[in-house]
């Protein structure tokens, strides 16, 4: 059921993100990608199948994986200013896996996990450049590119899910936040529009991760005290609020004009 959900949701979200990128630019599409569209429905399924206690423990692992996503975005950004997209993707994926391996060895509880997440988000936002020349392009995609993005995303999900089954519940939980959509969207954006556009995309994603973290913090706090589905209702409402605040912050940033 989880695999089916991922295989259906991810290509649909890839399509929606691509349309947002075309209409409003890469930073807004990146912000949109930060919301837990894929992981939240999966968490609901896990809670139904295995109980709220299991889902709460899984949510703590997912929060740990947020730092790995920060590492992915930061390394891709720094590499994009020097090398092309294949090298950036390899370096960013390596950074994600390295940080994930550290989390798997540490097995930290919720408090330290939140502290490290907060520090990682703030450090990455400070280090990532706000704007490079040639930023917010909104060119049309070739007809073949959107179907290719969808196929690659579905293949990515299948590969990761198969690997997770072999790695066991602990490590697979840490791998759950792997940036599948980012790994597909970022190289296409980088290849077509250059480093400035992909950096805007990744900065938008990092801003969106505040709402991702909010969802799982509220979820961990309520899963064991409220009946279903209220923990997820409250987590979604709190996450949507923070996502809106992040969007307001994004609008305050200087934005480049569209490129023909």
N, C-alpha and C positions, 0 to 999 in steps of 0.2 A: 504493500500500500504506500509506504514512504517513497520507494523508488518511482512508482507510478505518479505520485504527486509531484516529485521533483521533475520528472520527464515532461509532465504537462505544464507545470508552472513556469519552469525556467525559460523555455522558448517563447512563451507568451510574454513574459517580463522583458526578455531581450528585445522583442518587437516593440513593446511600449517604450522602453528606454531609448531605442533607436529613433522613434518618432519624436520623443521629447528632445533628444539631442538635436534633431533636425530643426525643431521649431524654436527652442529656447536656448540652445547652446550646451556645451559640455559640462559646465559647472552645475547647472540645474539638473541635468540628467545624472550626474554623479551624486548630488544630494538625494535624488529620488532612490538611487540604488542602495543608500545607507539604511533604508527602512527594512525590518526583518520580514520581507514578503515570503521568503522560502522557509526560513528556520522556524518562524512562528507556527504555521500550520503543521509542520513536522512535530514540533513540541506538543501540540494538541493531540496528535495521534499517539505519541509516546505516552502522554498522560492517560489516555483512554486505555491503551493496551497494557501498560505496566504500572499504572498508579501514580498519584501525585508526588510521592516520595522519590520515586525514580526520576520523574520529570524535573523535580527540584534539583537533584544532584546533577542531572544532565545540563540544567540551565547554568549552574556554576561553572561547569566545564566549557560551555559555550561562551561565557563571559571571559574566561581565560583565553579563548581563541580570538577574542577581539584584539588583543595585543599583537597577535600574529598578523591580523589584517592590517593593523597600523604599520607593522614592519614591511609588509608587502607594498603598501602605498608609498611609504617613504623611500624604500630602496628603488622602486620603479621610477619615482620622481627624480632622484639624484642621478640615476643611470641615464634617464631620458635626455639630460642636458649634455651627454657625452657620446652615447652609443645609440644604435638603432633598436627597433622594437624586439627582435628575437633575443638579443642579449639582455635587454631590460626585463623581459618576461622570465627568462631563466634565472636572473639574479633575484628578482622579486619572489619567485616561487621558492628558491633556495632559502631566502630570508624567512618566509612563512614557515617552512618545514623546520628550520633551525630553531626558531622561537617556540614552535609547537613541541619539539623534542624537549626543550627546557621546561615547559609547563608540564609535560608528561612525567618528567623526572621529579619535579617539585611537588605536585599534587597539593596546591595551596588551598586553604579554606576561603570563604567568601570575602572576609574583611581585607586580607592582603591582596586578593585578586582585584577588588574594586580600587584599592589604592594604586596598584600598578597600572590598571586600565586608565584611570584618570591621568596619571603622570604621562603615560604613553600618548594619549590623545592630545594633551597640551603640548608636549615636546614636538610631536609631529606637526601640529599646526604652526608652531613657531618656526620650525626648521624649513618647512615647505615654502617655496616662494609664493607670494600672493598672486602675482601676475607677471607673465612674460609677454614681450611684444608678439602680436599676431594671434591673440587668444581665441575669442568666441566665434568660431565659424559655424555656419548653419547650412552648409551645402547639401544638396540632395544626394542620397546614396544611389549607387548603381543598382539596377534591378536584381542582380545576382547576389549582392552583398548581404542583404537582410536574410534570405533563406540560408545562406552559408553560416551566418552568425547563429541562427537557430539550430542548425544541425550540429555545429561545433559545441554549442552549449549542452545539448542533449547528450552528445557523446562524452563530454567532460563529466556530466553528472553520473552517467552509467559507469565510467571508469572509476571515479572516486567512491561510489557506493560499493562497487565490487571490491576495491582495495580495503574499504572500511570493514567489510564483513570478515576479511582475513586478519585485520589488525586487532580486533577485539573491541569491547564497549568503551574502555577508557580512552584509548587513543583515537578511536573513531569519533567520540564525542568532541575531542579537541579539534579534529579535522572538519567537523560539521560547518564551522563558519568559513571554510575555504572560499575565497572570492571567485566563484565560478563565473558569474556575470562579468566581473571586472577583468578576469583573465581572457574573456572573449572581446568585450567592448574596448578595453584599453589598447590592445595591439592594433585593432582596426582604426581607432581614433588617431593613434600615434602615426600609423602608416599614411593615412590620408591627409591629416591636418598638421602634423608635426608635434614637437615637444611641448609647445605652449598650450595646445589644446588638451593633450593628455594630462598635463599637470593640473589644469583647471578641473578636469574630470575627477582626478584622484583627490584633490583638495575638497571638492564637493562631497565625495564619498566619506572622507574623514569627518566632515561636519555632520553628515547623516548618522555616523556611528554613535553620536550622543543619544539619539533616540533608540538605537539598537540596544545600547547598554541600559537605558531606562526601562525598556520592555522586560529585560531579564532580571533586573534588580527587583522590580515590583512583583514579578512572577515568583521569584524565590521567596519573597516575604509573605506572599499570600497563598501559595499552593497548599500549604499544610494547615491553613486556618480557615479557608473559605471553600464551600462546595463548588464543583464545576458548574457552569463555565466562568464564574465571576472572577477568578484570578486572571483569566485571559482577557476578559472585558476590561478590567481595571488596567492591566498592563498595556493593552492596545490604546486606551484613552490617554494614559500618561505618555506613552511613546509618541502618539500623534501630536500632543501638545509640544513636546520637546522638538519634534521634527519641524513643526511650524515655527518655533523660535529660531531654529537653525536656518530656516529659509529666510526669515527676516534678517538675520545676520548676513546671509549670503547676498541679499539685495543691497546691503549697505556697502559691499565691496565694489571697487571700481571695475567696470566690465568693458571689454573691448566690443567694438561694433561687429556686425555680421560681415562675413566675407562672401563675395559672389563666387 
